[in-house]
Amino acid sequence: MDATVNWVNGMTFLGASNSGHLVPMDTRIDLGGNDHAPTPMEIVLIGLGGCTAMDVVTILRKSRQQIESCTVQLTAKQSNEPPTVFSAIHLHYVISGHSLTRERVENAIDLSAKKFCSVSIMIEKTAIISRDFEIIGSVAE
């Protein structure tokens, strides 16, 4: 995997993945930016949410769960002193569908956390990650 980050102006940068996708980055105005794009740390947090959401949807589909939507709400705390790494992150999964089982949803989240989500496993080196979930729709017994 390769990437390039180019300085645009001010504190605006444009990241480019080797697959050709572009990601703008900026910072807050009080730090010299224009606040026109996510900060790099916001992108890391979003990446964590995307990684685990993709895992959970894939695992639930493979276990024949009738999933209709998956949202991951992330709340993060950063250390006060540089480097301001994440110190704690809470992930709240909101899964909707028909005849979902709590056991399979919990298993999908657990598999993502412990086996598949490389972003989560990497971030756990510096942050405590907690997780919970709720199911919207019909729940099978």
C-alpha positions as CSV (number, residue, x, y, z in Angstrom):
1,M,0.0,0.0,0.0
2,D,1.3,3.4,-0.9
3,A,0.0,7.0,-0.6
4,T,1.1,10.5,-1.3
5,V,0.2,13.7,0.6
6,N,0.7,17.1,-1.1
7,W,0.6,20.5,0.5
8,V,-2.1,22.6,-1.2
9,N,-1.8,25.9,0.7
10,G,-2.1,27.2,4.3
11,M,-2.6,24.0,6.2
12,T,-4.6,22.2,3.5
13,F,-3.2,18.9,2.2
14,L,-4.5,16.5,-0.4
15,G,-3.8,12.8,0.2
16,A,-3.9,10.4,-2.7
17,S,-4.0,6.6,-2.3
18,N,-2.3,4.3,-4.7
19,S,-5.8,3.3,-5.9
20,G,-6.4,6.9,-7.1
21,H,-8.7,8.1,-4.3
22,L,-8.3,11.6,-2.9
23,V,-8.7,12.7,0.7
24,P,-8.5,16.4,1.6
25,M,-7.1,17.3,5.0
26,D,-7.1,20.6,6.9
27,T,-7.0,21.8,10.5
28,R,-8.8,24.3,12.7
29,I,-8.6,28.0,12.1
30,D,-6.8,28.6,15.5
31,L,-4.1,26.2,14.3
32,G,-3.6,28.0,11.0
33,G,-6.0,26.1,8.9
34,N,-9.2,26.9,7.1
35,D,-11.3,24.2,8.7
36,H,-12.4,23.1,5.2
37,A,-11.7,19.4,5.6
38,P,-11.3,16.8,8.3
39,T,-8.1,16.7,10.3
40,P,-5.8,13.7,10.0
41,M,-7.0,12.4,13.4
42,E,-10.6,12.8,12.4
43,I,-9.8,10.7,9.3
44,V,-8.2,8.0,11.5
45,L,-11.3,7.9,13.7
46,I,-13.5,7.7,10.6
47,G,-11.3,5.0,9.2
48,L,-11.8,3.0,12.4
49,G,-15.6,3.3,12.0
50,G,-15.5,2.3,8.4
51,C,-13.2,-0.6,9.0
52,T,-15.4,-2.2,11.7
53,A,-18.7,-1.3,9.9
54,M,-17.5,-3.1,6.8
55,D,-16.5,-6.2,8.9
56,V,-19.8,-6.3,10.8
57,V,-21.9,-6.0,7.6
58,T,-19.9,-8.7,5.9
59,I,-20.1,-11.1,8.8
60,L,-23.8,-10.6,9.3
61,R,-24.5,-11.1,5.6
62,K,-22.5,-14.3,5.7
63,S,-24.4,-15.5,8.7
64,R,-27.6,-14.9,6.7
65,Q,-28.8,-12.0,8.9
66,Q,-31.3,-9.7,7.2
67,I,-29.4,-6.5,7.9
68,E,-30.7,-3.2,6.4
69,S,-28.4,-0.6,7.9
70,C,-25.3,-0.3,10.1
71,T,-24.2,2.9,11.7
72,V,-21.2,3.2,14.0
73,Q,-21.2,6.3,16.3
74,L,-17.7,7.0,17.6
75,T,-16.7,9.1,20.6
76,A,-13.0,9.6,21.2
77,K,-10.8,11.2,23.8
78,Q,-7.3,12.3,23.1
79,S,-4.4,12.8,25.5
80,N,-3.8,16.4,26.6
81,E,-0.1,16.5,25.8
82,P,1.6,15.9,22.5
83,P,1.5,13.6,20.9
84,T,-2.3,13.8,21.3
85,V,-3.0,10.2,20.6
86,F,-6.4,8.7,21.2
87,S,-6.6,7.5,24.8
88,A,-10.2,6.2,24.8
89,I,-12.7,5.5,22.0
90,H,-16.3,4.2,22.4
91,L,-18.1,2.6,19.4
92,H,-21.8,2.4,19.5
93,Y,-23.3,0.2,16.7
94,V,-26.8,0.8,15.5
95,I,-27.9,-2.2,13.4
96,S,-31.3,-2.5,11.8
97,G,-33.0,-5.3,10.0
98,H,-35.4,-8.2,10.3
99,S,-35.1,-11.2,12.5
100,L,-31.6,-10.2,13.7
101,T,-30.2,-12.2,16.6
102,R,-28.4,-10.4,19.4
103,E,-25.9,-13.3,19.5
104,R,-24.9,-12.9,15.9
105,V,-24.6,-9.2,16.1
106,E,-22.5,-9.4,19.2
107,N,-20.4,-12.1,17.5
108,A,-19.9,-10.0,14.4
109,I,-18.7,-7.0,16.5
110,D,-16.4,-9.3,18.5
111,L,-14.9,-10.8,15.4
112,S,-14.3,-7.4,13.9
113,A,-12.6,-6.2,17.1
114,K,-10.4,-9.2,17.7
115,K,-9.6,-10.6,14.3
116,F,-10.5,-8.5,11.2
117,C,-10.4,-4.8,11.8
118,S,-6.7,-3.9,11.5
119,V,-7.5,-0.3,12.3
120,S,-9.0,-1.2,15.6
121,I,-6.2,-3.6,16.5
122,M,-3.6,-0.9,15.7
123,I,-5.4,1.8,17.6
124,E,-5.8,-0.5,20.7
125,K,-2.0,-0.1,21.1
126,T,-2.6,3.4,22.6
127,A,-6.4,3.6,23.3
128,I,-8.9,1.7,25.3
129,I,-11.8,0.8,22.9
130,S,-15.2,0.0,24.3
131,R,-18.2,-1.1,22.3
132,D,-21.9,-1.6,22.6
133,F,-24.8,-2.0,20.2
134,E,-28.5,-1.7,19.7
135,I,-30.7,-3.4,17.3
136,I,-33.5,-1.5,15.5
137,G,-36.3,-3.7,14.0
138,S,-37.4,-7.2,14.8
139,V,-35.1,-9.4,16.9
140,A,-35.2,-13.2,16.6
141,E,-35.1,-15.2,19.8
